[in-house]
Amino acid sequence: MDSALNRYAPLPGRILLSAIFLMSGFGKITDFSGTTGYMASHGMPAAGFLLVMAILLELVGGLSVLTGFKARWGAVALIVFLIPATLIFHAFWSVEPDQVRMQTINFMKNLAIMGGLLQIVAYGAGAFSIDARKASAK
């Protein structure tokens, strides 16, 4: 059982982890001006530039994790994206009382996602990945 789980579980895990970043990245593209305004309202300097960087990190990192191509690096890129995003946009300690619960949930959700990404950093993408195919071809 353990070997089957070790072999098959990473693929759906990568699919589930990457989905939020791919959807979010495409959502930022389709509402670029709205997202820029939202970022600026949170005090982000150079919001347009930082938005482009966020989109690149989410899409490239998300595709990397999804396909298992350089998945460890993709996971690191997504963690690099999540740290400031979590601290700036989900600062539950500095919001109105009616927002504390929702921002705390979002903060903790991002920490959980970082935990899943750290698993990819530590253990790789698994058997059904481009990284594994390249390693077995050597």
ABEGO torsion letter per residue (X at the ends): XAAAAAAAAAAAAAAAAAAAAAAAAAAAAABAAAAAAAAAAAGBBGAAAAAAAAAAAAAAAAAAAAAGBGAAAAAAAAAAAAAAAAAAAABAAABBAAAAAAAAAAAAAAAAAAAAAAAAAAAEAEABBAAAAAAAAX
